[in-house]
Amino acid sequence: MKEPAEGPYFRQDLAHIFDRGFGFHAELVAAGILELLEPVRATGGTVLELGCGTGELTRRLVAAGHTVIATDASPAMLDLARANAPGADVRRLTLPDDPIPSTDAIVAVGHPFNYLPDAISLRRGLAAAAAALRPGGLFAVDIADLEWAQNARVGQIVKVEDDWAWINRVSSPRPDLYLREMTSFVRQPDGAWHRDDERHENVLIDTTEIPGWLAEANVDARVGDSFGTENLPTGLRAVVGYARA
């Protein structure tokens, strides 16, 4: 079946639901990310955000005084990001093949690299992002490790609000695949409910390999459990590094 023109992930209804009910991860990591970015802000550098989603981290970056280019592959997400972070330059960008503009920092939270179709594409995406960094530039992204599936809450998760509902069926059919089959219900202006279904496949990797991959792209990086003092969910890793001069 042909995918909708807006792409396979985060179409309008699901983007709306994530905007309304899922800003907690950006809130969790924002302090650590902003501290890492302070030298970039002090020198007036540019921050490029990959997988900006609805702009929850984006608006915090803008509020802290950063010059931000916010990107995502989902047009519906980008529409919300423009509304939530009007001070950012919001653009569509799909990894791993779309050109990435040169920048002083790359940030990405919410594991957008894991949405690439396989480990080879994920590695290519990381290399492309690293190559966009100017000398000394910061690389700060989160990546879901194989441990993510090992500790996943498998089964059905339901969340209901006044004007939307979300059903998430979680499974891990392979050690390197985290699968979410999500059904969204959104109340329309006329009171009717609209349903949409999305299947999200996240490829998982052994994140201990990432420093070696990034070293080939001229970035020295480490893999840890946080960007700052926050506690990331089990299996989600923070990758932080700097481009060599």
JOKA-V775545 format. One record per pair of residues at least 24 apart in sequence whose ideal C-beta (glycine too) atoms are under 10 Angstrom apart, sorted by the first residue. I is the first residue (numbers start at 1). GAP is how many residues later the second one is. Records with the same first field share a line. If there is no record, write none. Layout:
I=GAP / GAP
This chain:
4=192
5=70
6=67 / 68 / 69 / 70 / 71 / 72 / 73
7=65 / 66 / 67 / 68 / 69 / 70 / 85 / 87
8=65 / 66 / 107 / 190 / 191 / 192 / 193
9=63 / 64 / 65 / 67 / 68 / 103 / 106 / 189 / 190 / 191 / 192
10=41 / 43 / 44 / 62 / 63 / 64 / 65 / 66 / 67 / 68 / 70 / 105 / 172 / 188 / 190
11=63 / 64 / 65 / 66 / 173 / 185 / 186 / 187
12=62 / 63 / 64 / 65 / 67 / 68 / 172 / 174 / 182 / 184
13=63 / 151 / 153 / 169 / 170 / 171 / 172 / 173 / 181 / 182 / 183 / 184 / 185
14=60 / 62 / 63 / 150 / 152 / 168 / 169 / 170 / 172 / 182 / 183 / 184 / 186
15=38 / 39 / 57 / 59 / 60 / 61 / 62 / 63 / 64 / 65 / 66 / 169
16=38 / 60 / 61 / 63 / 64 / 147 / 148 / 168 / 170 / 180
17=37 / 142 / 144 / 146 / 147 / 148 / 149 / 165 / 167 / 168 / 169 / 179
18=35 / 36 / 38 / 56 / 58 / 59 / 62 / 92 / 148 / 166
19=34 / 35 / 36 / 37 / 57 / 58 / 60 / 61 / 62 / 64 / 65
20=34 / 60 / 141 / 143 / 144 / 146 / 166
21=138 / 140 / 143 / 145
22=31 / 32 / 34 / 88 / 137 / 144
23=30 / 31 / 32 / 33 / 34 / 36 / 61
24=32
25=28 / 31 / 32 / 84 / 85 / 86 / 117 / 205 / 207 / 208 / 211
26=26 / 27 / 28 / 29 / 30 / 31 / 32 / 33 / 34 / 35 / 83 / 84
27=29 / 30 / 33 / 203
28=81 / 198 / 199 / 200 / 202 / 203 / 204 / 205
29=28 / 31 / 78 / 80 / 81 / 111 / 113 / 197 / 198 / 199 / 201 / 203 / 207 / 209
30=26 / 27 / 29 / 30 / 31 / 33 / 34 / 79 / 197 / 198 / 200
31=29 / 196 / 197 / 198 / 199
32=77 / 108 / 194 / 195 / 196 / 197 / 198 / 200 / 206 / 208
33=24 / 27 / 28 / 31 / 72 / 74 / 76 / 105 / 107 / 108 / 109 / 194 / 195 / 197 / 205 / 207
34=26 / 27 / 29 / 30 / 31 / 32 / 73 / 193 / 194
35=192 / 193 / 194
36=69 / 71 / 102 / 103 / 104 / 191 / 192 / 202 / 204 / 206
37=24 / 27 / 28 / 29 / 67 / 68 / 70 / 101 / 103 / 190
38=26 / 27 / 28 / 100
39=65 / 66 / 97 / 99
40=26 / 27 / 63 / 64 / 65 / 67 / 96 / 97 / 98
41=24 / 25 / 26 / 63 / 64
43=61 / 93
44=60
45=58 / 59 / 60 / 89 / 91 / 92 / 93
46=43 / 55 / 56 / 57 / 58 / 59 / 88 / 91
47=41 / 56 / 57 / 58 / 59 / 60 / 90 / 91 / 93
48=41 / 43 / 45 / 52 / 53 / 54 / 55 / 56 / 57 / 58 / 59 / 60 / 81 / 84 / 85 / 89
49=32 / 36 / 39 / 41 / 44 / 54 / 56 / 57 / 58 / 59 / 60 / 63 / 92
50=43 / 45 / 50 / 56 / 57 / 58 / 59 / 60 / 62 / 63 / 75 / 78 / 79 / 82 / 91
51=26 / 42 / 44 / 56 / 57 / 58 / 59 / 60 / 61 / 62 / 63 / 64 / 90 / 91
52=25 / 26 / 28 / 29 / 32 / 33 / 36 / 38 / 39 / 41 / 55 / 56 / 57 / 58 / 60
53=24 / 25 / 27 / 28 / 31 / 56 / 57 / 59
54=24 / 25 / 26 / 27 / 28 / 29 / 30 / 31 / 56
55=24 / 25 / 26 / 27 / 28 / 29 / 30 / 31 / 33 / 35
56=24 / 25 / 28 / 29 / 53 / 54
57=24 / 28 / 50 / 51 / 52 / 53
58=24 / 26 / 27 / 28 / 29 / 30 / 32 / 49
59=24 / 25 / 26 / 27 / 28 / 29
60=25
61=24 / 26 / 27 / 44 / 46
62=24 / 25 / 26
63=24
66=38 / 39 / 41
67=36 / 37
68=35 / 37 / 39
69=24 / 31 / 32 / 34
70=37
71=24 / 27 / 29 / 30 / 37 / 41
72=40
73=25 / 39 / 42 / 43
74=41
94=31
95=26 / 27 / 29 / 30 / 31 / 33 / 34
96=24 / 25 / 26 / 27 / 28 / 29 / 30 / 31 / 32 / 33
97=24 / 27 / 28 / 31
98=27 / 30
99=29 / 33
100=25 / 28 / 29 / 30 / 31 / 32 / 33
101=31
102=29 / 30 / 31 / 32 / 35
103=26 / 29 / 30 / 31 / 34 / 35
104=28 / 29 / 30 / 31 / 32 / 33 / 34 / 139
105=28 / 29 / 31 / 32 / 33 / 34 / 35 / 137 / 138
106=24 / 26 / 27 / 31 / 32 / 33 / 34 / 35 / 113 / 135 / 137
107=31 / 32 / 33 / 34 / 35 / 120
108=31 / 32 / 33 / 34 / 35 / 131
109=31 / 32 / 33 / 118 / 123 / 127 / 129
110=31 / 32 / 34 / 126
111=30 / 31 / 32 / 33 / 34 / 37 / 67 / 91 / 93 / 122 / 124 / 125 / 126
112=29 / 30 / 31 / 90
113=28 / 29 / 30 / 31 / 89 / 90 / 92 / 97 / 126
114=28 / 29 / 30 / 31 / 34 / 63 / 64 / 86 / 87 / 88 / 89 / 90 / 91 / 122
115=29 / 85 / 86 / 87 / 88
116=85 / 86 / 87
117=84 / 86
118=58 / 59 / 83 / 85 / 87
119=57 / 84 / 85 / 86 / 87 / 90
120=83
121=82
122=80 / 81 / 82 / 83 / 88 / 91
123=82 / 86 / 87 / 90 / 91 / 93 / 94
124=89
126=79 / 84 / 87 / 88 / 90 / 91 / 93 / 95 / 113
127=86 / 87 / 89 / 90 / 91 / 92
128=89
129=85 / 88 / 90
130=83 / 84 / 85 / 86 / 87 / 88 / 89 / 91 / 111 / 113
131=86 / 87 / 88 / 112
132=85 / 111
133=84 / 85 / 86 / 108 / 109 / 110 / 111
134=109 / 111
135=83 / 107 / 108 / 109 / 110
136=106 / 107 / 108 / 109
137=82 / 104 / 105 / 106 / 107
138=81 / 102 / 103 / 104 / 105
139=75 / 78 / 80 / 81 / 82 / 100 / 101 / 102 / 103 / 104
140=81 / 87 / 98 / 99 / 100 / 101 / 102
141=69 / 80 / 86 / 96 / 97 / 98 / 99 / 100
142=65 / 84 / 85 / 90 / 91 / 94 / 95 / 96 / 97 / 98
143=61 / 62 / 64 / 67 / 80 / 92 / 93 / 94 / 95 / 96
144=34 / 58 / 59 / 60 / 61 / 63 / 89 / 91 / 92 / 93
145=59 / 60 / 61 / 62 / 63 / 65 / 78 / 89 / 90 / 91 / 92
146=26 / 29 / 30 / 32 / 58 / 59 / 60 / 61 / 62 / 89
147=28 / 57 / 59 / 60 / 87 / 88 / 89 / 90
148=24 / 28 / 30 / 54 / 56 / 57 / 59 / 85 / 86 / 87 / 88 / 89
149=24 / 25 / 26 / 27 / 28 / 29 / 30 / 53 / 55 / 86
150=25 / 54 / 84 / 85
151=82 / 83 / 84 / 85
152=26 / 27 / 28 / 52 / 81 / 82 / 83
154=24 / 25
156=25
157=25
158=25
160=25
161=26
162=25
163=24 / 25 / 30
164=29 / 30
165=28 / 30
167=30
168=32
169=30
170=30
172=30 / 32
173=28
174=29 / 30
175=29
176=26 / 27 / 28 / 29 / 30
177=24 / 25 / 26 / 27
178=24 / 25 / 26 / 57
204=31
205=32
207=28 / 29 / 30 / 31 / 32
208=29
210=27 / 29 / 31
211=28 / 30
214=25 / 27 / 29
215=26 / 29
217=24 / 26 / 27
218=24 / 25 / 26 / 27
219=24 / 25
220=24
